[in-house]
């Protein structure tokens, strides 16, 4: 059982101004609103010393979803626990780590060689006429969201240029991803990893009651850079606006399962793919 390193000293939280909030609400584009909300989240924690806990065994991580402390909680997880969407383990075979190690050609190979047409192909699940096998590759059966649309393009690109975790992708998309990876790795190598300044890698846990992994929802380039640079332990934070844990034992309550859009067994198979992990 991990120990809680509580400190009783008082900390000051920066007050978020009405001006910033109003800018967020009235921002003309969704990408602008997202950027401002990210700024708000970072400013809210600026100057606040997190409670930092090192998790040595995956199973002991789940106790921290019940934390009710006002101070933010930062967990130091084994790098092998982290997953990018698609169930990719942040290790030597991760497509981003491979690109940093061997160059942009490896990223091109990934996007041209991994082009799933549906969610079953995304997780290498054999077709067996189950409901939901034809859902798009980016879909996740345990999330409730009003608009079920493909991930939007970033930095001037469109969805037609591709997404970060499977192909195909245009040359512009490959260049963008590789540039981000290089800049992130260089910054961490020269300046150190500074989550207090730039924000934490965020996500949620996944479990079947025995095995546990951490789904990276924000910070996939930072996680890849840390893995590339040889970090065996990676600091993360639970994203409070998302479910804190996805549990296979509650699969029948997952939104797409409850709506009949995907078979419960297929949905659990997808979660199990994350728990197993895919190294390349």
ZAMARGU-4260 file (C-alpha; in steps of 0.2 Angstrom, whole numbers, plus 5000, padded with zeros to 4 digits):
<rodrens>
0) 5000/5000/5000 | 5007/5017/4995 | 5009/5030/5008 | 5001/5047/5007 | 5015/5061/5009
5) 5003/5074/5016 | 5009/5091/5020 | 4999/5102/5031 | 5006/5119/5026 | 4993/5131/5018
10) 4995/5134/4999 | 4988/5149/4989 | 4978/5146/4973 | 4978/5159/4960 | 4961/5167/4957
15) 4955/5166/4939 | 4949/5182/4933 | 4932/5185/4926 | 4940/5192/4911 | 4948/5175/4906
20) 4932/5166/4909 | 4922/5178/4898 | 4935/5176/4885 | 4933/5157/4885 | 4914/5158/4884
25) 4914/5170/4870 | 4928/5163/4860 | 4923/5162/4842 | 4930/5145/4838 | 4930/5129/4848
30) 4949/5127/4847 | 4951/5145/4854 | 4939/5140/4869 | 4949/5124/4872 | 4965/5134/4872
35) 4958/5146/4885 | 4951/5132/4896 | 4968/5124/4896 | 4975/5141/4902 | 4962/5142/4915
40) 4966/5124/4921 | 4985/5128/4922 | 4982/5145/4931 | 4971/5137/4944 | 4985/5125/4949
45) 4999/5138/4947 | 5007/5140/4964 | 4999/5125/4972 | 5010/5112/4977 | 5003/5095/4972
50) 5002/5080/4983 | 5014/5068/4974 | 5013/5049/4976 | 5024/5036/4968 | 5014/5021/4963
55) 5025/5005/4962 | 5012/4992/4958 | 4997/4995/4945 | 4984/4988/4957 | 4988/5001/4971
60) 4984/5016/4959 | 4965/5014/4960 | 4964/5019/4978 | 4968/5037/4972 | 4952/5040/4962
65) 4944/5042/4979 | 4955/5057/4984 | 4945/5072/4990 | 4959/5084/4994 | 4958/5101/4987
70) 4976/5101/4982 | 4980/5093/4965 | 4986/5075/4966 | 5000/5070/4955 | 5004/5051/4953
75) 5021/5044/4947 | 5017/5029/4937 | 5028/5016/4929 | 5029/5021/4911 | 5023/5003/4906
80) 5006/5008/4913 | 5003/5022/4900 | 4992/5019/4884 | 4989/5030/4869 | 4972/5028/4861
85) 4974/5012/4851 | 4981/5003/4866 | 4999/5008/4862 | 5011/5006/4876 | 5023/5020/4879
90) 5039/5009/4876 | 5052/5006/4862 | 5039/5000/4850 | 5027/5015/4852 | 5025/5024/4835
95) 5030/5041/4842 | 5045/5034/4851 | 5051/5025/4835 | 5050/5041/4826 | 5060/5050/4839
100) 5073/5036/4838 | 5074/5033/4819 | 5066/5048/4811 | 5050/5053/4802 | 5051/5039/4790
105) 5045/5028/4805 | 5030/5039/4807 | 5026/5038/4789 | 5027/5019/4790 | 5015/5018/4804
110) 5002/5029/4796 | 5003/5020/4780 | 5004/5003/4788 | 4990/5005/4801 | 4974/5010/4793
115) 4960/5002/4802 | 4943/5003/4794 | 4933/5000/4809 | 4934/4998/4828 | 4936/4979/4827
120) 4952/4981/4815 | 4958/4995/4827 | 4960/4983/4841 | 4964/4967/4830 | 4947/4959/4835
125) 4941/4945/4823 | 4924/4949/4815 | 4910/4938/4822 | 4894/4948/4817 | 4893/4957/4834
130) 4884/4974/4835 | 4897/4988/4834 | 4910/4980/4824 | 4908/4993/4811 | 4910/5008/4822
135) 4923/5020/4817 | 4941/5017/4823 | 4941/5032/4834 | 4926/5028/4844 | 4926/5023/4863
140) 4911/5013/4869 | 4913/5019/4887 | 4911/5038/4884 | 4895/5048/4885 | 4896/5063/4873
145) 4883/5073/4864 | 4892/5074/4847 | 4900/5057/4841 | 4912/5064/4828 | 4929/5061/4822
150) 4943/5070/4831 | 4946/5087/4823 | 4961/5093/4814 | 4974/5103/4823 | 4985/5118/4819
155) 4976/5122/4803 | 4974/5104/4797 | 4957/5096/4794 | 4951/5078/4799 | 4955/5074/4781
160) 4973/5075/4785 | 4972/5061/4797 | 4972/5058/4816 | 4987/5056/4827 | 4984/5037/4833
165) 4981/5029/4816 | 4982/5031/4797 | 4981/5036/4784 | 4988/5053/4786 | 4994/5066/4774
170) 5012/5072/4773 | 5007/5088/4782 | 5000/5078/4796 | 5016/5067/4797 | 5027/5083/4797
175) 5016/5091/4811 | 5017/5076/4822 | 5035/5074/4820 | 5039/5092/4823 | 5029/5092/4839
180) 5038/5077/4845 | 5055/5084/4841 | 5052/5101/4850 | 5044/5092/4865 | 5059/5080/4867
185) 5072/5094/4864 | 5063/5105/4877 | 5063/5091/4890 | 5081/5086/4887 | 5088/5103/4888
190) 5076/5111/4901 | 5069/5096/4911 | 5051/5091/4912 | 5041/5105/4920 | 5023/5100/4923
195) 5021/5114/4936 | 5024/5126/4922 | 5016/5118/4907 | 5003/5106/4914 | 5003/5088/4918
200) 5000/5073/4907 | 4981/5069/4910 | 4970/5054/4908 | 4960/5040/4917 | 4963/5023/4924
205) 4956/5007/4915 | 4954/4990/4924 | 4945/4973/4924 | 4947/4971/4943 | 4964/4963/4941
210) 4974/4973/4929 | 4976/4992/4928 | 4983/5004/4915 | 4982/5023/4912 | 4974/5030/4896
215) 4983/5046/4891 | 4970/5059/4886 | 4981/5074/4886 | 4999/5075/4884 | 5003/5060/4872
220) 5018/5069/4864 | 5026/5073/4881 | 5023/5055/4887 | 5032/5049/4871 | 5046/5061/4873
225) 5048/5055/4891 | 5048/5037/4886 | 5061/5041/4872 | 5072/5049/4884 | 5072/5034/4895
230) 5061/5039/4909 | 5054/5023/4918 | 5042/5033/4929 | 5030/5046/4922 | 5020/5059/4932
235) 5002/5060/4928 | 4986/5068/4934 | 4968/5062/4933 | 4958/5073/4922 | 4943/5077/4933
240) 4931/5082/4919 | 4932/5063/4913 | 4928/5047/4921 | 4942/5043/4934 | 4941/5024/4930
245) 4934/5013/4916 | 4929/4996/4924 | 4925/4981/4913 | 4914/4975/4926 | 4902/4990/4923
250) 4902/4987/4904 | 4883/4985/4902 | 4882/5003/4909 | 4893/5010/4896 | 4884/5022/4885
255) 4886/5013/4868 | 4882/4996/4876 | 4867/5003/4885 | 4860/5010/4869 | 4863/4994/4860
260) 4876/5001/4848 | 4889/4989/4853 | 4889/4972/4860 | 4895/4971/4878 | 4907/4957/4875
265) 4915/4967/4861 | 4916/4982/4871 | 4925/4973/4885 | 4937/4965/4872 | 4942/4983/4867
270) 4946/4987/4885 | 4956/4971/4887 | 4966/4977/4872 | 4971/4992/4882 | 4976/4981/4898
275) 4986/4970/4887 | 4994/4984/4878 | 5001/4985/4860 | 5020/4988/4859 | 5021/4994/4840
</rodrens>
